[in-house]
Structure formats: C-alpha cells, structure tokens
Amino acid sequence: MLSSTPSLTNLNVLKPFIDANGLVDYNGLKEDKWLHEQVLKLKTADLHGMSYSEEYAFWLNAYNILTLKGVFMELERNPNWSGNISFLQRVKFFYLRRFSIAGKKINLYNLENKILRKRFKDPRIHFAINCGSKSCPNLPDNLFTPETLVDYLTTLTSSFINDKDHVFLDVKSKTLFLNPIFKWYKKDFQIKGGVKEFILNYLENPEKSFIQIFKSAKIEYTKYDWELNSQDTGSLLKIDVIK
C-alpha cells in the first residue's frame, strides 16, 4: 500500500523534480521507479484501521500521485501534450479516467469531491493537491504523514496565499485579485469565516491599514492557466483578469 507513514528517506522524494517556480521535470520523474511503485501499491492499499490523520494523509498523497500518473498517460500518447486546456480535456482527465485504489475504481473528481472535501471538510485541501496545471498550487515536494499533516497543510496554504500570482491586493484601486480556486470552492471557506477572513489568517505580517483596505476591497478573479506545469514548457503565471 501507499504508506501513510513512509520512511524518512522517502519524505522528500519528489523534491529533486520540482524547481523554484513549482514546475515539474516530468522527463526526469518518468524514469523514477519510486513513483511507479506507489501507483501499483495504491491498488492493494488497505484502509481499514487507519486513524483520521493517517487516512487524510493517504488520500492527499494518492491524489497527487495519481495526477502524475494521469499526466504520464497523456504524455505517452502525445509527447507534445500541453495540458488540460479545453473543457473536454478536463472532463476526460478528471472524470472519465479512473484509477485503482484499495481494490476499487475512482476518478480524480470523486477523489477530491466525494472523499477529500466531503470527509475532511478542510479548505486547506485546495492548497495541498496538484492538478498538473500552472495555476494550481505547486506539487508538494514532500509526502504527507500523520505526524506532519497539520504543519504541512499550514505551510502549503501560507505559501499559496503569500504568492502574489494567486493573491494580490492593488491598494490604489482597492481591488483584490484572487486565483479562481477561491471562487470555485467558495462554500468550503465559509466554515472559516469566508474567503477574505481565511486569507487574512495566513497573510504574513499585514499592516493595519492594509487589512482595512483588504476587507473592503472588491474581488476580481484571475484567469486560470490550465497549461501543463512542466519545466520544458514553463513560463510564470501572468495575471489575466476575468471580467
């Protein structure tokens, strides 16, 4: 099974394949035996007897590993595949393609929405799973474990929110530019007081005047870049506002 408590030598197994911009070296990762072994172990994983934290870590790891598997399946068919650009491609990737986990078949859509979101009800999930696109939170370079789960979720959430490509307040126009994740899953943030309150909890050392403008600012959502988060084709996310 994909152990929820991997050995220390495996905790940061993905780190060598992710650059400072969060782009992935898919060519290098494709040759790594560890990833292929984890995909195989998912098929026979036994979830019985797992604690809440063990199961939470398991499903987060499973989502990210199976996303990588899905990317490799696309690249095998088309080495020039540039990501889930179209709606039809996204339906095929997240909904129609199914993977084997613990003796059952599941797609990424249901893994996220029927298991992670429904069972754990934690908005930090949205900053811990990677969908293989440039606007998605970076692929975590460490595995989740029960012992590190809370701290790592906090670290990943803080990193995303303090990245101006995803959360940016234009003080002059009093406009808050947000990644569409905050729009798509707006309901999930209500349990933490709403999107703005949630973000404020993770902003690093905001000044009082900044907070006042932040709370009253109008929100604009940036355009989501579905291009593959590959080092081979990578360019940094540019803000493109949806009117």
C-alpha positions as CSV (number, residue, x, y, z in Angstrom):
1,M,0.0,0.0,0.0
2,L,1.0,3.7,-0.2
3,S,2.2,4.0,3.3
4,S,0.8,7.0,5.2
5,T,4.0,6.9,7.3
6,P,6.8,6.5,4.7
7,S,10.4,6.2,5.7
8,L,12.3,9.4,6.2
9,T,14.3,8.8,3.1
10,N,11.1,8.9,1.0
11,L,9.5,12.0,2.5
12,N,11.0,14.4,0.0
13,V,11.3,12.0,-2.9
14,L,9.7,14.5,-5.3
15,K,11.9,17.5,-4.4
16,P,14.6,16.9,-7.0
17,F,12.0,17.1,-9.8
18,I,10.3,20.4,-8.8
19,D,12.0,23.7,-9.4
20,A,11.7,27.0,-7.6
21,N,8.7,28.1,-9.7
22,G,6.9,24.8,-8.9
23,L,7.4,23.4,-12.4
24,V,7.9,19.7,-12.7
25,D,10.6,17.8,-14.5
26,Y,8.3,15.2,-16.0
27,N,11.1,13.7,-18.2
28,G,13.2,13.0,-15.1
29,L,10.3,11.9,-12.9
30,K,9.2,9.4,-15.6
31,E,12.4,7.4,-15.0
32,D,12.0,7.3,-11.2
33,K,11.0,3.8,-10.1
34,W,9.5,5.0,-6.8
35,L,6.6,6.7,-8.4
36,H,5.6,3.7,-10.4
37,E,5.9,1.5,-7.3
38,Q,3.5,3.8,-5.4
39,V,0.9,3.6,-8.2
40,L,1.0,-0.2,-8.1
41,K,0.7,-0.2,-4.2
42,L,-2.4,2.0,-4.4
43,K,-4.3,-0.8,-6.0
44,T,-3.9,-3.1,-3.0
45,A,-3.9,-0.5,-0.2
46,D,-5.7,-1.4,3.0
47,L,-7.5,1.5,4.6
48,H,-9.1,-0.5,7.5
49,G,-7.9,0.6,10.9
50,M,-6.4,3.9,9.7
51,S,-6.8,6.9,12.1
52,Y,-8.3,10.1,10.8
53,S,-4.8,11.7,10.2
54,E,-3.5,8.5,8.5
55,E,-6.4,8.4,6.1
56,Y,-6.3,12.1,5.4
57,A,-2.6,11.9,4.6
58,F,-3.2,8.8,2.5
59,W,-5.8,10.4,0.2
60,L,-3.8,13.6,-0.2
61,N,-0.8,11.6,-1.3
62,A,-2.9,9.4,-3.5
63,Y,-4.4,12.4,-5.4
64,N,-1.1,13.9,-6.2
65,I,0.5,10.6,-7.3
66,L,-2.5,9.7,-9.5
67,T,-2.4,13.2,-11.1
68,L,1.2,12.5,-12.0
69,K,0.1,9.1,-13.4
70,G,-2.6,10.8,-15.5
71,V,-0.1,13.3,-16.9
72,F,2.3,10.5,-17.9
73,M,-0.6,8.6,-19.6
74,E,-1.3,11.7,-21.7
75,L,2.4,12.4,-22.5
76,E,2.8,8.8,-23.6
77,R,0.1,9.2,-26.1
78,N,1.2,12.7,-27.1
79,P,4.7,13.9,-26.1
80,N,3.6,17.5,-27.1
81,W,0.6,17.5,-24.8
82,S,0.3,20.9,-23.2
83,G,-2.2,20.2,-20.5
84,N,-5.9,20.2,-19.9
85,I,-6.5,23.3,-21.9
86,S,-10.1,22.6,-23.1
87,F,-13.2,21.7,-21.1
88,L,-13.4,18.4,-22.9
89,Q,-9.8,17.5,-21.9
90,R,-10.6,18.3,-18.3
91,V,-13.6,16.1,-18.3
92,K,-11.6,13.3,-19.8
93,F,-8.7,13.7,-17.3
94,F,-10.5,14.3,-14.1
95,Y,-13.9,12.5,-14.6
96,L,-13.6,9.8,-17.3
97,R,-10.2,8.4,-16.4
98,R,-10.4,6.0,-13.4
99,F,-7.6,4.6,-11.2
100,S,-7.5,1.6,-8.9
101,I,-7.2,2.4,-5.2
102,A,-7.8,-0.2,-2.4
103,G,-9.5,-2.6,-4.8
104,K,-11.9,0.0,-6.2
105,K,-12.0,2.3,-9.2
106,I,-12.2,6.0,-8.7
107,N,-11.6,9.2,-10.7
108,L,-9.8,12.3,-9.6
109,Y,-13.0,14.3,-9.5
110,N,-14.6,11.9,-7.0
111,L,-11.4,11.5,-5.0
112,E,-11.4,15.3,-4.5
113,N,-15.1,16.0,-4.0
114,K,-16.5,12.8,-2.6
115,I,-13.6,11.8,-0.4
116,L,-11.3,14.7,0.5
117,R,-13.7,17.6,0.6
118,K,-16.7,15.7,1.9
119,R,-14.9,13.6,4.5
120,F,-12.3,16.0,5.9
121,K,-14.1,19.4,5.3
122,D,-10.8,21.3,5.4
123,P,-10.3,24.3,2.9
124,R,-6.6,23.7,3.1
125,I,-7.1,20.7,0.9
126,H,-7.2,23.1,-2.1
127,F,-3.6,24.1,-1.5
128,A,-2.3,20.6,-0.9
129,I,-3.4,18.8,-4.1
130,N,-2.0,19.5,-7.5
131,C,-3.9,19.1,-10.8
132,G,-0.9,19.3,-13.1
133,S,-1.6,22.9,-14.3
134,K,0.3,26.2,-13.8
135,S,-2.4,28.0,-11.8
136,C,-2.8,25.0,-9.4
137,P,-0.9,25.1,-6.1
138,N,2.6,23.6,-6.6
139,L,3.0,19.9,-6.4
140,P,4.1,19.2,-2.7
141,D,7.7,18.1,-2.7
142,N,7.2,16.1,0.5
143,L,4.7,13.4,1.3
144,F,2.0,13.9,3.9
145,T,2.3,11.8,7.1
146,P,0.0,11.8,10.2
147,E,2.8,13.5,12.2
148,T,3.4,16.3,9.7
149,L,-0.1,16.7,8.3
150,V,-1.2,19.8,10.2
151,D,2.0,21.7,9.9
152,Y,2.5,20.9,6.2
153,L,-1.1,21.8,5.3
154,T,-0.5,25.2,7.0
155,T,2.8,25.7,5.2
156,L,1.4,24.9,1.8
157,T,-1.6,27.2,2.4
158,S,0.5,30.0,3.6
159,S,2.9,29.6,0.6
160,F,0.0,29.8,-1.9
161,I,-1.7,32.8,-0.2
162,N,1.5,34.8,0.1
163,D,2.3,34.3,-3.6
164,K,1.2,37.5,-5.4
165,D,0.3,35.4,-8.5
166,H,-2.6,33.9,-6.5
167,V,-3.5,36.6,-4.0
168,F,-2.7,40.3,-4.8
169,L,-4.2,43.4,-3.4
170,D,-4.0,46.5,-5.5
171,V,-4.1,49.1,-2.8
172,K,-4.6,52.0,-5.2
173,S,-7.7,50.6,-6.9
174,K,-8.8,48.7,-3.8
175,T,-9.1,45.5,-5.8
176,L,-8.2,42.1,-4.6
177,F,-7.1,39.7,-7.3
178,L,-7.6,36.1,-6.5
179,N,-6.9,32.7,-8.0
180,P,-10.3,31.2,-9.2
181,I,-9.9,28.4,-6.6
182,F,-11.3,30.9,-4.1
183,K,-14.4,31.3,-6.4
184,W,-14.9,27.6,-7.3
185,Y,-14.7,26.4,-3.7
186,K,-16.2,29.5,-2.0
187,K,-18.5,27.3,0.0
188,D,-15.6,25.5,1.6
189,F,-14.2,28.7,3.1
190,Q,-17.4,29.7,4.8
191,I,-16.6,27.4,7.7
192,K,-13.6,29.7,8.3
193,G,-15.5,33.0,8.1
194,G,-15.4,33.3,4.3
195,V,-12.6,33.8,1.7
196,K,-11.2,37.1,3.0
197,E,-11.1,36.0,6.6
198,F,-9.5,32.8,5.6
199,I,-6.8,34.6,3.6
200,L,-6.1,37.1,6.3
201,N,-5.3,34.3,8.7
202,Y,-2.4,33.3,6.5
203,L,-1.1,36.6,5.3
204,E,2.4,37.4,6.6
205,N,2.6,40.5,8.8
206,P,-0.1,42.6,7.2
207,E,-0.3,46.2,8.4
208,K,-3.4,47.6,10.0
209,S,-4.1,50.0,7.1
210,F,-3.6,47.1,4.6
211,I,-6.1,44.9,6.5
212,Q,-8.7,47.7,6.4
213,I,-8.4,48.1,2.6
214,F,-8.3,44.3,2.2
215,K,-11.6,43.8,3.9
216,S,-13.4,46.4,1.9
217,A,-11.7,45.7,-1.5
218,K,-13.7,44.4,-4.4
219,I,-12.7,41.0,-5.7
220,E,-11.6,40.1,-9.2
221,Y,-10.6,36.6,-10.2
222,T,-7.6,36.0,-12.4
223,K,-7.7,33.7,-15.4
224,Y,-6.8,30.1,-14.6
225,D,-3.9,28.8,-16.6
226,W,-4.5,25.1,-17.4
227,E,-1.2,24.7,-19.3
228,L,0.9,21.8,-18.1
229,N,3.2,22.7,-15.2
230,S,6.2,21.3,-17.0
231,Q,9.7,22.7,-16.8
232,D,10.0,22.0,-20.5
233,T,7.3,24.5,-21.5
234,G,7.2,26.6,-18.3
235,S,6.6,30.3,-18.1
236,L,5.4,32.1,-15.0
237,L,1.7,32.8,-14.4
238,K,0.6,36.1,-15.7
239,I,-2.4,37.9,-14.3
240,D,-5.3,37.9,-16.8
241,V,-8.5,39.2,-15.2
242,I,-11.9,37.6,-16.0
243,K,-14.4,40.4,-16.4
